[in-house]
Each structure stands twice: as C-alpha cells, then as structure tokens.
Amino acid sequence: MRTKNLKIRYITDKKGNKKEVVLPIKDFNELIDDLEDLSVIQQRKNERIIKHEDVVKILKINVSL
C-alpha cells in the first residue's frame, strides 16, 4: 500500500499538535497485512534460497517416486 493513497485524518489538541490518527478500517487492515509481511521477510532473511528450476527438479523427482 502506498502511504500517499491513505485517507488519513488527524485528531489534534488545542494547539494544533497531531495526537491521533483516524483512517478507514480497510486502510488499517492493509497496513497491518503489510507489517505482517515485513515481519515474515525479516524472519526469513537468512534462509537458504532455492532456485525455481531446482524446486521443479526436486518436485519431479518426488512425484515419480
């Protein structure tokens, strides 16, 4: 989700300082999903990477067994 597309409203104090944010639930849920995705990416950053073609080979071998 691009942040410039968010429909954000701010709740301010009497001096105009931003204190809280109000946004549509759909936008909130998308932000939460994005945060969860980033968390998974962070957790998996050190995992071994297997090329797609190698995965296909492994699957073909396992299917033929």
C-alpha positions as CSV (number, residue, x, y, z in Angstrom):
1,M,0.0,0.0,0.0
2,R,1.3,3.4,-0.9
3,T,1.1,5.8,2.0
4,K,0.2,8.7,-0.2
5,N,-3.1,6.9,-1.1
6,L,-4.2,6.7,2.6
7,K,-7.2,8.8,3.6
8,I,-5.7,9.9,6.9
9,R,-7.4,12.3,9.3
10,Y,-5.6,13.6,12.4
11,I,-7.0,14.5,15.8
12,T,-5.2,17.5,17.2
13,D,-5.0,19.2,20.5
14,K,-6.0,22.8,21.1
15,K,-2.6,23.9,19.9
16,G,-2.9,22.0,16.6
17,N,-0.4,19.3,17.5
18,K,-1.3,15.9,16.0
19,K,-2.2,13.5,18.7
20,E,-4.1,10.6,17.0
21,V,-4.7,9.2,13.5
22,V,-8.1,8.1,12.1
23,L,-8.2,6.1,8.9
24,P,-10.7,3.8,7.2
25,I,-10.7,0.2,8.5
26,K,-9.7,-1.1,5.0
27,D,-6.6,1.0,5.0
28,F,-5.8,0.0,8.6
29,N,-6.2,-3.7,7.7
30,E,-3.9,-3.3,4.7
31,L,-1.3,-1.6,6.8
32,I,-1.4,-4.5,9.3
33,D,-1.1,-7.0,6.5
34,D,1.9,-5.2,5.2
35,L,3.5,-5.1,8.6
36,E,2.9,-8.9,9.0
37,D,4.5,-9.5,5.6
38,L,7.5,-7.4,6.5
39,S,7.9,-9.4,9.7
40,V,7.9,-12.7,7.8
41,I,10.5,-11.2,5.4
42,Q,12.7,-10.2,8.3
43,Q,12.4,-13.7,9.9
44,R,13.3,-15.4,6.7
45,K,16.1,-13.2,5.6
46,N,18.8,-15.7,6.4
47,E,17.0,-18.7,4.9
48,R,18.7,-20.6,2.1
49,I,17.4,-19.6,-1.4
50,I,16.5,-22.4,-3.8
51,K,16.2,-21.5,-7.5
52,H,12.8,-22.2,-9.1
53,E,14.3,-24.6,-11.6
54,D,15.8,-26.6,-8.7
55,V,12.5,-26.8,-6.9
56,V,10.8,-28.0,-10.1
57,K,13.5,-30.8,-10.5
58,I,13.0,-31.8,-6.8
59,L,9.2,-32.0,-7.3
60,K,9.5,-34.0,-10.5
61,I,11.8,-36.5,-8.7
62,N,9.5,-36.8,-5.7
63,V,6.4,-37.2,-7.9
64,S,8.0,-40.0,-9.9
65,L,8.8,-42.0,-6.7
